[in-house]
Every structure is written in structure tokens, then in C-alpha cells.
Amino acid sequence: GTLSFLIDGRWLDAPRGSFVLVPGGMTHDFENRSSTRAGALNFSVPGGFEEHMPGIADWFRQHPPGDAR
């Protein structure tokens, strides 16, 4: 499938096999806009953000995704 990535205000379609680099500190998001299953392998270097994940998950529970396009 194809994933769409939001990188600093611009959407980029990334078909299977793509490499996407999001520089640190940049606003980013991703979504599968198709009915075909798609996946991504994500590396965050350096690490350390993991301790913030519970707060991030809480924020998304309070602000369910809408139409981000």
C-alpha cells in the first residue's frame, strides 16, 4: 500500500519501498488514505521520546483524528 506523510505542512505519498526522512523538530504525521493495507518501520534516533508516549496517547484520545487533509 501507500502511506501519506505530512512533513512540515506538506503531504507526500510514499508507496511500498519508499524511504522517508523527517528531520528532528519538524511537524509530522502519517496515514493510510487507501483501502489497501500499508505499514511502516519507524526509527527515532536519538531515542528518549518514549517517556512522552502515554501523554501523546492521551492527547489523541481527547482529540480523535478528523480529516487532516
Order of alpha helices (4+ residues) and beta strands (2+ residues): beta-beta-beta-alpha
